[in-house]
Amino acid sequence: MCGIAGFANLKGSPETLRKSLERMKDRMVHRGPDDEGSFFSDDFSVAMGFRRLSILDLSENGAQPMISHNGRYVITFNGEIYNHRDLLKRLTSEPALNISKRDFKGSSDTEILLEAVCAFGMEKALSLCKGMFGICVFDREENILYLARDRAGEKPLYYGFIKGAFVWASDLGSIAALDGFEDELNRDVLDTYFTYGYIPAPHTIYRNVFKLPPGQILTIRAPYRKIEKIRSYWDIRDVAVKGQKNLFSGSFTEAADELERLLKASVKDQLISDVPLGAFLSGGIDSATIVSLMCALKPEGSVRTFTIGTDDAKTNEAEFAKSIASHLGTTHTELYIGEDDAKAVIPKLSSIFAEPFADYSQIPTYLVAAMTRQHVTVSLSGDAGDELFCGYIPTYDTVSTRWNRVNTYPAILRRPVSFLIQHSPLSRREYLYDLSLYHAAKDPEDVYNRFHRREPASSRISLSHIPECRLYQKYEPDATGEFFHNLMLMDMCQYLPDDILVKVDRTAMAVSLETRIPMLDRDVVEFAWTLPIEYLRDGKEGKKVLREVLYRYVPKEMMDRPKTGFSVPIHKWLREDKNLREWAEGLIDPARLKKEGILNAFSVEMLWRRLQDAGIWAPQIWYILMFLQWFADTSYPIS
């Protein structure tokens, strides 16, 4: 786990360019505190920077930027290639390649990946890799730059054009740290952000900076003024459609056997590390499954697990996690935290995410990462279980129920009524506003999209007046032919990479902790999409086949309880905590908002009053506060 940055065609003297690259690297020192490196092409037209968090091959042989054996390619690589040993075997076993193990200077996955690029080209090399990554490769012979991102979007990669130069980095803040950076605020995404609480790829808060979507390769060649192409080497939509057209034909027990085999293989690959390693253990199905498989693969007592707890008995899962850890025999560490610990994280959030991001659980995720980093450098997590194995059953069932109700009325009547309610004083009544949203839906998937909407339409927060942007804009209706799978695909396309994985990566890297997610292994993901829905859900309960795997290691009665998770009562804090109220009211001061000219001061004030009076619209207020705090912390003017 590291950080990469660079630029091409940036104007300035060699000394100025060196300082610019150092500034980009310094901004992301948290991503790689152990070492750093730089590369400049002979004419200084290309600069590549690197910050290293040493995980594999701690010697200088793993240092970056790294030049290929033949001298043609230079790479900076953030992430891990879990099957790098298999990749090495393939490289050294093909006679036509004429590559020997003796040719390799060290044992790092970076060197193996780079030689795979030399041997097979970017697209084939990446198709052979199983891992997480954000990569930049420079072809010195053809003067071509390649940027690439892993299949699921675990690792970030930003790019754009700033003052005629092509720039890229693992951290959005590194691009903003360039001297003279004054990119325009991207007002086009504000409505989307204030609706959902995050900015989906390929957009960012800046107009000329973008996120490279998961599973894609970007190509640009000298003089680096125009992107040549962006193409997919793997697409979750194709995987989903193919899987549902070729369903697993075995029994439920056979499906559980195969899932156990694949997950165990993934965990085994992800246990490879030259530094201390552990796992998050929340007490839920997903993390318990990963920890169970870790314990099956490692000596008794050698697996380390980490949990945070709270004094609130209604939401505290630390005791459940402790019981699971005791049953499995892990070396368990827990930390009980209070509201003051959680509130202390708020001032750090703007810097951690480098753009507005407002998922409440960012706070407990940061706290568990910070505690874990005191003991290990790498932590496995159970993320992606909900998206892959239909864990959001209550939400999906609610969507299904609402669609069935809506669909009893003719569409020709539903939409006019919805429009009238949304654009009248009636929309201030939250239940009527919600009703109006669903009555305008055209299909069940549209209901799901609207289910995630948070903005009261008659009280638009942003002054940009950009037409509504659908969150799941990449989604193709009825792609899999099955309702619940369609909703899962919607979550895999955007919610997972743009919310969940962003939250995990940024909070963990803020404390220099590498996180690994075994459920996002390529083979696990592709197998999961071949499972029929009856293997995933059992009445009101999801993750049926995943639970079957877990119950082979942990007694069912130990897991037979609802999952709650760490609670962050933002609505309560903003109403009752004097310091937080003063902080919020300072940010949303009407005079200040009118001067900035970005948000509708009247709408913001109305939402704030409704929160104080009735305890509603708390998510929207949090979205607003995270945006305004980011804006206040930005150290340059935005037009």
N, C-alpha and C positions, 0 to 999 in steps of 0.2 A: 504494500500500500504506500503510495507516494503521491507526488504532485508534479504535473508537467506544465510547461508554459513555453511560449515562443512567439515569434513574429517573422514576417517576410516582407521585404520591400519597405521597411520603416526607414525614414530619412534621418540622417544624422551622422556624425563622425563615429569612428570605431569606439572611442571612449564614451560618447553619449549613448551608443547602442548597448554597450556593456552595462552601463548604469541602469538603463531601462530594463534590461533582462534581470538584473539583480533586484530591482524594485518589484518585479513580478514574482520572483522567487521568494522574496522576503514576506510578501503578503500571505503566502501559503506555507510558512515554515511549520505550522501545526500538522500539515499533511506529511511532512518528512523532516523531523528534527535531527536525524542522525548524520546526514551528509548532504552535499549538493554538488551540482556540476553544470557546466555550460559547454555549448558547441556553437561555433560560428563558421559559416562557409568561407571559402577563401576571399570572396568579394564582400563579405558581411551582409549579403542579401537575405540570408536565412540565419536565424538565431534560435537555439533550442536550449531550454533550461529545465532543471530537474531538482526536486527535493526528495530525499530518500528516508523512508522508514524501513530499516533493514529487517527483513523477515526470512528470506532464503539467501544462502551464500553471503555471509556477513563480511566477506573479504572484499578487497578492491576489485576482484574479478566480477563482482556484481554491480559495480559503479556505472552510472549513466551521466550523460548520453553515451551510448555504446555504438561503436563502429563495427560493421560486419567483417568477417574474416577476409573477404575480398576487397574491402575498402569502399564498396559502392554505396551501402546504406548506413544511415544513422538512425537510431531509435531512442525515443523516450517513452517509457511504459509505466503506467500507473495501474497496479492490479496484481493478479496472480493467474498463472496458467496451471491448473491443477493436474492436467495430464501431461506435463512437460516431459516426464520420463518416457512415456509411450511415444511422444513426438520425437524424442531423441532416438529411440529405437528405430523408428521409421526412417529418420534421416540417415542413420548409419547402416541400415540394412538394404537400402536400394543401391545396387552396384552403379547405376548410371550417375548417381550424385557424387560418388567418390568422396564421401565424407566419413571420417573416422572419429571415434570418441577422443582420440589423442589430439584432434584439432581444436577441442574446446578448452578454453583457458580456465573455466570454473564450472560450477554446477547450477548457476542461476537459470531460472525460467526465461529471463530476458534474453540471454545469449541464445538459448534454444529457439525461442520465438523468432529472433532476428534471422537466424540461419534458415528457419522454415520459410520466412518471407523471401530470402534469397533463392531458395530452392523451388518454391511453388508459386510465388507471387502472393500479393496481399489477400485476395479473396479466398483462395484455396487454403492458405495457411490458417486464416481465421476460422474457416469451416472445420478444420481439424482440431481446433483448440476448444477446450472446456475450461471456462474460467470467467473472471470479471476483469474488465479493463477499459482504460481510455488510452489510446496509443497515437503517437505521431511518428511517422517514418519519412525520412528524407532520402530520395533517390538522387544521389550526387551526379550520376551520369546523365540522367534525363531532366534534372532540375524539376522534379515533381515532389510535392508534399502529399502524404496520405494521412487522414485522421480517421480513426475507427473507434467504435464503442461496442461493448459487450451486448449479448443477445437480449438480456432482460433490462439493462439499464442500471446495473448496480453501481457502476462508476461514472462520474460526470465528465463531460467534455463540452466546453463552450468555444465558440469561434465567431469571428465577424470581421468587418472592415472598419478601421479607425484611422481617419486622416490619410486614406489611400493605402494603408498597410493592412495586410492580412494578419490576424492575431488569433491565438488560441490558448486555452489554459484549463486545468482541472477545477480551478476556483474562479468564479465570476469576479470576485474582488481583485484577483490578480490582473485581469484586463482593465478594470476600473482604476488600478493603481498606476497605469502608464502615465507618464508626464503629459499634462495637457489634455487628458481624457475629459471630454465634455459631451459625450453622446446624449442624444435627446431621450427624454422619458418616453417610453412606448405607451402612449395613451390608448392605443388600440386594444391592449390586453387588460386594462383596468376593470372593465365590466366583468370580464371573465374571472379575474382575481377576486373581486369583491363578491362574486357569486359563490366561488368554491374554496377560496383561501389559499390557492397556489396558482402558479402560472405554468400551464402545460407546454411541453415541447411542441414545436421547435422554438417557441417564443421565450424571451426573457423580459425583464423590466426595462431594458434598453432597446431602442429601435433598431440598432445596427449590430446587435450581438444576439447569437442564437445558441440553442442547445442542439447538439447532434443527437437525433433520435436513436434509440437502441437498435442494435443489429445493422448499423449502416456504416458505409465507408465514404468519405469525402475525398475528392481528388482535385488538386489545383496545381497548375504548373507555372513556371516563370513566364511573365513578370509578376505573377501572383495578384492580379487585379480582378480576376473573375473565376468563380468556382466552375470547374469543368463538368463535374457531375457528382451526384450523391446517389448511391445505389445500396440496396439491401443485400446482405449476404445471408440473412435469416429474418423471418417475419412471423411473429406470433399468430397473426391472422391466418397465414397459410398453414401453419402447424395445426391450428384449431380446426380448420375446415378439413384438412387431410385426415386428422385423427378421428373426427366424427363421421367421416365417410368410410373409415376402416376401423370399426369398433373392436375392442378386445373381445375375443370369442371364448375365452376361458371362463371358469366359474369365479364366483366372488372370492373364494379361498385362494384360487390360483392368482387372481389379481392382487390380493394382499401379499402373496408370496413374491410376486414380481416387483411390487412396489418396495417391499422390504429389501430385496436384493439390490435394487437400483439406489435406494436411499443409503443403504450401508456402503455401497461402492462410492457414492458421492461423499459421504462423511469421511471415509477412509482417505480419499484424495485430499480433502480439505483439512485433515489433521496434520499434513506435512508442514513443518515449521521448524526453524532454527532458533526460535525464541519462545518464551512461555505462552501457552494457549489455554483457553477455557471456553465457557459457554454461558449465555444468558439463560436463566431458568425462571419463567414467570409463574409457573403453576398451571399453564394451559396445555392443550393437546399438542400444539406444534413444537414448542420448545422442549417439552417432555419427551417427545419422539426423538428429536435430534440428540438429546443428552443420553437417552436410552441406548441409541446406536453407538454413540461415542464410548459408553461404558462397555458395550459388547466387544469393542475393538481394542480397548486399551486395558492395561493391568488394573486390578482392583484398587480403588482409592486414588488413582492418578488423574482422574478427570476433575477439573475445577469448575464449579458453578457459582453464579452470582445473581442475587436478587435484591431488590429494594422493597421495603415495606412501609406501611403507614399505620398510624394509631386508629384509623377509621376502620372499625370491624366490618362495615358493610362492603368495603372495597379492597381490603387488605388481602393479598394472595400470598404473602410471604410465608405464612404457616403451611399452606398447601405445598409451596415450592420446597420448603424444608422437609416435609414428609416424603416427597418424591425423591429428593436428594438422599435422604436417609435410606430409603428403600433401595436405591441404585448404588449407594456406597460412594457418592462423590465427596470431594473436599469442598464443603459449601461455605460461602461467605454471604452474609446478608447485612444490609444497612437500613435502619429505620430512619426515615426522614419526616420532617414536619413541613407545614405550610411556609415557614420562613425560608427553608432550604429551597423550596420550589420557586418562591418569589424572587430569590436572589439570582435565579437564572435569567429572568426577563431582560435585564440590561445587556446580556451577552448575545441575545438572539439575532439582532440585526447583523452583527459581525459574522456570526456562525453561518448564516444562510446567504448573506451578500445580496439578497433581494427579498422582497416581501414574501413571507411564508408563515402560515398561521394555523397549522395543525396543533391543537392543544397538547397532544401527546409528545410534542417536541421537548417539553420540559422534563417529564420523567425519563424519556429516552436519553437525554443528556445526562441526567443524574446517575442512571445505572451505568452508562458508559464511563463516566468520570470515576465512579467507584471501582469498576472492573479494571480500568487502566492502572490503578495502583498496584495490581497484582500480576497482570498478564499484558501482553502486547497484541494478542489476537483473540477474538471471541466469535464463536459460531452462534447463530441465531435461528429461530424457527419461522422467520418471516416467509410469506408467500403461501403458507398453508391454506389460508382463507380463499385466496384467489384461484388456487389450483384445484382445491378439493371441496369447493362449494360451502365455504364456512359462513357465508353471509345469509344463511337461510331465512332468519327473521325478516331481514330487509327485503329479500327476494319475494317472500310470501306476501309482504305488505304491498309491494309493487303489483304482484299478481292480483291481489284483492281489489286494489284501487282501479286497475285496468278493467277488471270485470264489471265494476260498478259504472265506470265511465262509458264503457262500450255498450251499455244498455240504452244510451241516449244517442240519437242521430248526430253525426259529426257536423251536419249543417247547422245544428242548434248549439252544440257545445262550444264551438270556437267564438261565436259572437258574444255569448254570455261570459265566457272567460275574459274576453277583451274588456268588456264593460266593467267587470269587477276589478280587474287589475288596474284600470285607469280611473278609478273612482275612490272616494273616501272609504268605501267598504273594505279596500285592501289593507287598511290599517288594522282590521280585525284578522289576526293571524290565521285562524281556521278558515275564513272565507278566502283569504289570499291563497292558501294551500289548495283549497278546492278549485279555485279558478285555474291554477296551474295545471292540474291533472285533466281538467275538462278540455283543455286545448291540445292534449296529446293525441298523436295519430296512431300509435301502436304501443305495445307493452315496453319496448325498449325506450321509447320516447318518455314514457312515464318514469322510467328509472333515471333518465337524464334529468328530468324535472324534479325528481325526488331529492336530488343532490343540490338543487338550486337553493340559495339562501337570500338572495337580494329581493327586497320588496320593490316590485317594478314601478309603483307609483311614487317611490321615494328614491330615485336613482342616486347612488352615492357619488359616482364619478360625473364630472362635467363634460366628459369627452363625447357622450351621446353616440357611441359606436354601436351599430346593430348587434343584437345578442349573438354571442359566440358559443356554440355548443361545446361542452367539455369533451365529449367523445366524438370529435370531428373526424377521426380516422375510421370510426366504426361503420361497418356496412350492415344494414338491417338483415336479420335472418341469415347471418353468415353460416351458422352451424346447424340451423334447422330445428333447434330445440331451445325453448324459452330460457331455462336456467343456464344453459351453456352460453347463450347469447349474452346474458348479464355478466357471467364470469369473464367472457372475452372483453366486454367493455371495461371491466376493472383491470384486466391484464394489459390492455392497450394504454391506459393513462393513469388510473388511480395508483396502481402499484409503482410504476417507474417515476411518476411526477410528484407523488406525495410520500408513500411509504418508504421507498428506497432513498429518496432525497433526505428524508428525516433521519434515517439510520446512518447514512454515509456522513452527512454534515455534522451531526452531533457527535458521532464517534471520532471522526477525524479532528474535531475541535480539540480533543484531548489526546490525539495521536494514537488512537486505538483502531486496529484493523478489524473489520467485521466480515464474516463469511456466511453465505446463505446456502446451505446444501440443497434446499428444495428447488433452487433455481438452476441446478445442474441441467444441462441440455437434455440428457436422456430421461431424467425424471419429468421434466416439463412435457416432452413429447409423448411419453407414456401416459401421463395424466390426461392428456387430451384425447386418448383413445377410449377412456372409460365411459360406459353408459351412465346416465344420470342415476339409475337405481343403485349403482355402486358408490355413489357420492352422498346421497341423502337418504335418510331414514325417517320419514314423517317430518317432524319439526327440527330434526337434528341433521347437521351436515358433517362432512369429513368422515363418512362411514368407513371407507376403506383405510383411511389413515388411522382411525381409531383402532381398527382391527390389528394393524401393525403395532401400535402402542400397547395394546392389551396383552401382547406376547411378552412384554417386559414389565409393565406396571399393572397391578390389579385394577379392573374396571371400576370397582367401588371407590378406589382412591381418586378417580377422575370424574365420578358421577356427580357433578355439580355445575352450576352456571359459571361462566367466566365473567369477571367484572373488570379487572385491570385497575391500574393506579388512576385515581380520580383527580382531576384538576378542576376545581370548582371556580372557573373564571367568573361566572355570573355572581357568585357569592363574594369573591374578592373585590370585584369592581363596585359592588354596592356597599360593602362593610369595612373594607380596609382603607383607612384615611390616606395613607401614603400612596397607595395604588390609585385611589380616586383622584388625588391631586395630580399624579403623573398623567392619568388619562385626560383629565379636564384641561391640563396645560397643552396637550397635543391637539385636542379637538376644539380649542378656543375659537369661536366664530370669526373673530377679527383676524386671527392667524390664518384660518382656512380661506377666508376671502382674499387675503393678501397673496397666498400661494396660488390660488386660482385653479386648483386641481379637483377638489371635492366640493360637493354641494353642502354648504354649511347648514342650511335648513334641514336637509335630510339627516345629516349626521346628528344634529341636535335632537331631532325627533326620535331617532333610534336610541340615543343616550337616555332621553327621558323615559322611553318605554322600558328600557332595562332597569332604570332606577325605580320606576313605579310598579312594574309588573313582572320583572325578572325575565323578560323575553328579548329576543334579538341579540343575545350574548355572543353567538358566533360572529355575527356581522360586526359588532363592536370590536371584537378581537382582531378581525381582518383589518378593520380601519386602523386600529392602534399599531398593529405590526407594520402596516404600510407607512404610517406617519412617523413611527420611530425610525424606520429605515431611511425615510426621506430626511429626517432631522440629522441623522448620523452621516449622511452623504456629505463629503467634504468639498464638493464643487457645485457650481450652479447648474441646474437642469432647466432648459427652456421649455 
